[in-house]
Amino acid sequence: MSPRAASYKSRKLPTVCCANFATNSASLERIIAGIGQILNEKFTSTRLDRQILDELQADCRLSNQEIADRIGSSASSIWRRVRAMEQAGVIDGFHLSVAPDKLGLPETILLHVSLHTHSEKTTAAFTRLINESPEVLECYAVTGEYDYQLKVLATDMRAYYRFLEDKLMSRNFISRTSSTVVMKKIKQTGKIPTGSLP
């Protein structure tokens, strides 16, 4: 046997201890729990973050360099902060704004809906129905007289009536509805007022 082989043979290999494994598993669980707590914490924005959000909300096509030039920063800093806000869920996507009336959808209706029951099966069926209805742009569970408020687009009131009768009122879990037709849009924006943030 060579001296090197004898040296390796004389070394003691570490033994796997169940107690150590349990301890390590507990430590791993604490680490995972800590990460989850960090991810669930409220994101604290900086002045730079708010400036970036203002620029992107005005025009999401801006490059990092263009934003940097506008607010007096560097492109690398802009990239890092945008990436951080994406990971924190502050920026949840980049969207295109479309004028529905220019595409033949001039009618906007605020629709209130109540369900017969609020069982898990019923609410799941309603949620699935709404998600499968492209006419519905927004849906909120609300307090008050009705259970939900929807924002619906239509080509005209006949088309809306067909949607109401065929898609909603034909379902046995829909109790009642109330429709309010939008006569004029006074303000419509998706821009978050970053100036009011702490």
N, C-alpha and C positions, 0 to 999 in steps of 0.2 A: 504494500500500500504506500502510495506516495505521501510525503509530508503534508501536502495541501489537502489530500483526501482525508488524512487522519485528523487534520485540523477541523474540517467541516464536520466530521463524524463526532468529534468531541463536543461540538457546540450543542446546547440545549435549545430545542425549538419551543416557542411559546405555546402554552396550552390554552384551549378555548374554555373559558369558565362561564357557566350558565348565569352566575350572579353578575359577572361583568357584562354579559350580553344584555341582561335585563336592565342594568344600569344605563348602558349605552342606548338601549331602546327608549328608556324614559327620557334621556337627554335629547334624543332625536325628536321625540314628541314635543318636548318643551320648545325646541328650536322651531319646529313647524308651527306650533301655536303662536310663537313670537312673531314669525313671519306673517301669519294670518292677521295678527293684531296690527302690525305695521301697515299691511295692505288695506285694512279696514279703517285706518285712522283718516281723519279729515285732512285733505291736502291743503297745505298752507302756501298760498301764492305769494310771490314776490312782486315788486314793482315791475321788474323785467317781464315776468310772466303775464301780468295784466297788459303791458304794452304789446306783447306778442299776440295775445288774444284779441286785442282791439284791431290790430292790423289784419289778422287772419279772418276775423269775423266780417271785416269790410271787404276783403278779397282773399279767398283761400288759395288762389293761384300764385300768390307771391312766393318767391324763393327765399331761402334762408338769408342769402346775401342782400336781397332787396329789403327784407325786414330789418336786417342789421344796419343798412345804410339809413333807413328812415328813423330808427330810434337810437342810433349811435352806439351800436354794439358790434360784436364780431359774429360771423356766420357760424363758427363752431359753437359759440355760446347759445345762439338761437337754436341750433340743432339739438344741443343737449337739453335745453329747457322744453322744447317741443316734444322730444322723446320722453322726458320725465312726465310731462302732462298727459301724454298718450298712455303711458304705463299706469299712471294713477287713475285713469278714466276721466280726467277733466276734459280732454279732447277725445270724443268718442267717434269721430269721423269727419270727413270733408264732403260737403254736399253742394249740389247745384240747385239754385233757386229758379223755379219755372213759373211763369204767369199762366194759370189755368185758363183764364178767359181767352187768351190768345190761341189756345189749343181747342177751343170749342166747349169749354166747361165753365160757363159764366155763373152758374148757380152754386151758392154756398149755403148749406143748411146745418144748423145746430140741432142735433137730434138727441132727445132725452129718452132713455129706455129703462124700464123696470122689469125684473124677472119674477116669475111666480115663486120660485124658491131660490135659496142661496147655497144649495148643496155643492159639494166639490164637483160632482158630475155635471150639474147645470152650468156652473160658472166656466168649467172647462169647455163645454159645448159652445157657450156664447163667445168665449175667447177665440176658439177655433174659427167660428163663423166670421167674426170681425177680421181676423188675420187673413182670411181667404176672400175678403171683399175689398177689391182695389178702390171702390168708390169712397171708402172710409179712410180719411187721412190721419185722423187722431181719435183716440178713445181713452176716456178717463173714468175711473171709478170715483164717484163723488158722494158727498153728503147731501142731505136734503130729501126732497120729495121723490126723486128718481135715483136709480142705482148707478147709471152711466150717462156720460155726455159724449156725443160723437160729433165730429166735423166731417160732413159729407159733401162731395162734389157731384154735380149733375149737369148734363147738357141742357136740360129744361125740367120743368116741374112734372111733366108726364114721365120722364125717365126716373125722376126721384120717386114718384108714386109707385112705379113698377118695382124699384128697389125695396121700398118700404113694404109693399104687399107680398112680393114674391120671395124676398130673402129674409125679412125679419118676421112679419106677422104670421107667416106660414109655419113658423117654429112654435111648438107647443110650450116652450119654456119662456117665451116673451109674454109678459103680462100686459103692458101698455106702453105707449110712446107719446111723445109730444114734440112737434117740429116748430122751429123758429127760422124763418127765411132771412138771410142777411140781405139788407137793402143796399148798404154801402159800407165799404171797408174804411174805417177811420184810421186804424193803425194795424199794421201786420209786420212783425219782425221776429227773427229768431236770435237776435243779438242779445247776449247776456250783458247787463250793465256792470262792467268790472269796476267802475268808479265808486260803487256802493259797497265793494268788498272791504273787509277789515284789513 
